[in-house]
């Protein structure tokens, strides 16, 4: 399966427009289609949208952008369908107004690492979204490549790589976290493919953090959330919130979900003695079922049952013939 992750580059122009690039479905099979949607807030009429593929440039540590073919020839549509996705790629949407389109004053860009092959991934150690200022964090790229780059984008839209913020050693980027290191991180291979993206939030040392999973949790799996201070002490008597709604308020130290479902997806935060952690998004992944594996499972269950029934019928038949004085010849 393929993990689709959305990154947003926020517009830095004086218009203060907030573009959001989203992808659907959130999980798909190799060769499937995916729809990119770009929205500009606040919404209004008159926007025209143009779509580009982001091509990493290893020499300049930046991107060039290739205009995607306008299949529908209707640029007023804010969506674009990509067919047959089999590898990772980054995409950008540009929004403009006027005729000709004026990108100088009314432009909103966003970038999405839209399709990421599972064997190519980014892991975080310690394995959590939130970290304290001065924490040592390792970001490791895993997959089929001998050349890696770790990229980072701040909420302001500024783009950096590991050489700016830390030390890159082969496939691992080591960072001593500071407050401005909050943002979205991902790996790029030497061939220009993208890994999954992860959010990282940095909190000052006087606060508290929510310990939550970096990657999406598979539906049905257990998950534990906790609240900690700078000394990594597990805090008790903690309030836990989901989407700003209080969901646990007692003496327990952790929020335990035995089997997560899609309804558990959302923003979580914790509160302790008047201190509140930042909120982090916990995603829930619904695993794709394979028709082949489902059929095989049915055969594995039904086959032995039919076999047992046939054996019982054969035994009854033997007993019946013996009672009649018949023998098999």
KEPA-167974 format. One record per residue (C-alpha): residue number from 1; x, y, z. Coordinates in steps of 0.05 Angstrom, whole numbers. Last residue first. Layout:
N
NUM,X,Y,Z
...
END
This chain:
329
329,-312,-1101,-43
328,-341,-1062,15
327,-380,-1104,64
326,-454,-1111,78
325,-485,-1142,140
324,-538,-1089,145
323,-508,-1062,209
322,-440,-1061,174
321,-470,-1021,116
320,-498,-968,164
319,-433,-964,203
318,-393,-954,140
317,-441,-900,115
316,-439,-864,182
315,-362,-864,180
314,-363,-837,108
313,-411,-782,128
312,-366,-762,186
311,-304,-761,140
310,-342,-718,90
309,-362,-669,144
308,-290,-664,170
307,-265,-649,100
306,-318,-596,88
305,-297,-561,153
304,-223,-567,134
303,-236,-531,67
302,-283,-477,93
301,-232,-442,138
300,-170,-445,95
299,-212,-434,32
298,-243,-371,63
297,-174,-345,82
296,-149,-356,12
295,-207,-317,-16
294,-192,-260,31
293,-118,-262,13
292,-134,-258,-61
291,-185,-202,-52
290,-134,-161,-14
289,-158,-119,44
288,-131,-48,52
287,-115,-29,123
286,-153,32,152
285,-100,80,177
284,-115,123,238
283,-80,191,243
282,-63,224,309
281,-55,299,301
280,-18,336,355
279,-39,390,404
278,12,431,442
277,15,413,516
276,-23,451,569
275,0,473,638
274,-53,489,690
273,-34,432,736
272,-31,382,679
271,-65,387,611
270,-60,340,551
269,-70,347,476
268,-100,307,419
267,-122,327,349
266,-162,275,310
265,-171,202,292
264,-206,161,346
263,-269,156,302
262,-228,117,251
261,-220,62,301
260,-166,46,352
259,-167,-20,391
258,-146,-18,464
257,-143,58,470
256,-103,76,532
255,-97,148,557
254,-41,148,608
253,-25,171,679
252,-93,154,709
251,-118,198,766
250,-181,221,730
249,-204,266,673
248,-208,231,606
247,-245,253,542
246,-246,329,548
245,-264,358,480
244,-213,404,446
243,-210,358,384
242,-192,301,432
241,-171,323,501
240,-135,288,558
239,-134,316,629
238,-77,290,672
237,-78,268,744
236,-11,233,733
235,52,256,697
234,104,208,669
233,171,242,683
232,212,253,620
231,254,305,658
230,225,359,613
229,154,340,631
228,111,284,606
227,38,269,585
226,17,202,558
225,-18,170,498
224,-23,95,489
223,-46,59,426
222,-75,-10,412
221,-84,-35,341
220,-152,-45,310
219,-143,9,256
218,-69,18,241
217,-38,78,275
216,-10,133,230
215,62,152,243
214,92,198,296
213,55,165,354
212,36,208,415
211,73,233,477
210,40,299,495
209,88,351,520
208,95,394,582
207,122,465,591
206,182,497,624
205,231,468,574
204,199,503,514
203,160,459,465
202,182,435,396
201,131,404,348
200,150,353,295
199,103,330,239
198,123,271,196
197,126,261,120
196,127,195,84
195,186,187,37
194,197,226,-27
193,231,204,-91
192,284,248,-125
191,332,194,-150
190,382,210,-94
189,327,197,-44
188,287,250,-9
187,267,245,64
186,213,282,101
185,202,333,157
184,143,379,173
183,150,437,223
182,175,457,291
181,250,471,289
180,240,544,309
179,236,526,383
178,304,491,383
177,320,417,376
176,390,390,377
175,387,354,310
174,416,290,282
173,401,271,209
172,410,198,192
171,420,166,123
170,494,178,113
169,511,225,171
168,474,291,165
167,487,340,222
166,438,393,243
165,395,453,221
164,425,478,156
163,458,414,134
162,393,378,147
161,353,413,93
160,312,477,94
159,247,505,65
158,213,567,91
157,137,563,85
156,121,601,149
155,98,536,181
154,169,511,174
153,192,461,121
152,245,408,132
151,282,363,84
150,326,304,100
149,370,285,40
148,391,214,24
147,440,179,-23
146,451,104,-24
145,378,89,-37
144,328,32,-29
143,295,48,37
142,303,79,106
141,316,151,124
140,331,166,197
139,314,229,236
138,350,232,303
137,329,279,358
136,370,310,415
135,326,352,459
134,348,425,469
133,276,452,467
132,229,396,484
131,198,346,436
130,129,331,408
129,113,281,353
128,140,218,385
127,190,162,370
126,252,188,405
125,279,176,353
124,241,191,288
123,233,146,227
122,227,168,154
121,205,118,102
120,220,85,36
119,198,12,38
118,125,38,42
117,125,74,-25
116,104,146,-16
115,52,182,-56
114,33,254,-45
113,91,292,-18
112,48,353,-26
111,68,425,-39
110,26,488,-31
109,26,553,-68
108,-19,613,-63
107,-13,672,-110
106,-52,736,-115
105,-4,794,-122
104,50,770,-169
103,12,710,-197
102,-32,752,-242
101,-69,707,-291
100,-77,740,-359
99,-134,750,-349
98,-142,757,-274
97,-133,713,-213
96,-82,662,-190
95,-74,595,-155
94,-12,551,-159
93,-14,478,-140
92,48,439,-124
91,63,365,-127
90,117,321,-96
89,129,249,-119
88,133,179,-91
87,126,118,-135
86,73,75,-168
85,15,124,-181
84,-26,100,-240
83,-69,162,-252
82,-63,231,-220
81,-129,270,-216
80,-126,346,-207
79,-173,389,-166
78,-187,464,-160
77,-226,469,-225
76,-221,538,-256
75,-164,510,-298
74,-211,475,-345
73,-170,445,-401
72,-191,377,-375
71,-123,344,-384
70,-82,405,-367
69,-14,372,-372
68,29,381,-309
67,76,441,-308
66,145,420,-284
65,173,455,-223
64,245,460,-202
63,263,448,-131
62,319,466,-82
61,383,437,-55
60,422,473,-110
59,460,412,-135
58,409,361,-111
57,352,392,-152
56,287,360,-129
55,231,359,-181
54,164,386,-156
53,108,368,-205
52,63,426,-223
51,-11,442,-225
50,-46,506,-245
49,-110,533,-214
48,-153,592,-234
47,-189,633,-180
46,-248,678,-198
45,-295,663,-140
44,-281,666,-66
43,-258,620,-10
42,-222,651,49
41,-180,609,46
40,-153,580,-18
39,-168,507,-33
38,-126,457,-72
37,-149,386,-85
36,-105,329,-108
35,-142,265,-129
34,-107,198,-129
33,-110,141,-179
32,-87,69,-168
31,-25,36,-197
30,-1,10,-130
29,-58,8,-79
28,-86,67,-42
27,-88,102,26
26,-111,173,42
25,-160,173,-16
24,-157,230,-31
23,-104,284,-24
22,-105,354,5
21,-70,420,-10
20,-89,478,34
19,-76,550,15
18,-78,605,68
17,-81,675,38
16,-42,728,75
15,-48,777,16
14,20,805,36
13,56,745,7
12,83,688,49
11,35,635,27
10,38,573,70
9,73,512,41
8,29,454,60
7,50,381,67
6,0,325,56
5,17,252,66
4,-5,193,24
3,20,126,47
2,20,73,-7
1,0,0,0
END
